[in-house]
Amino acid sequence: MATVVILGKLADLAGAPSLALPLPLMAELDWEGLKAALPPALAEAIEDPRVRVAVNGALLANKAKLQANAGDEIALLPPVSGG
């Protein structure tokens, strides 16, 4: 199982601040697999180039290169807004 932590307005789209995704033993979760496992509105929102992804606390330079394993934590970080 992998845990997806969803922050900010993305959590509103998910309907929860986190999701547990079952992964088969010895299977990796890639970017396309992550999007397929998420609610459609959230999957669409994370395509925004300003949305960042971290795995186990390490920010990915290219979210399309996501490779997560069972036990990993994936964080979806919305664009920062400020005033």
Secondary structure as UniProt FT lines:
FT   STRAND          2..6
FT   HELIX           9..14
FT   STRAND          18..21
FT   TURN            25..26
FT   STRAND          29..30
FT   HELIX           31..37
FT   HELIX           40..45
FT   TURN            46..47
FT   TURN            49..50
FT   STRAND          52..55
FT   TURN            56..57
FT   STRAND          58..59
FT   HELIX           63..65
FT   STRAND          67..68
FT   TURN            70..71
FT   STRAND          73..77
//
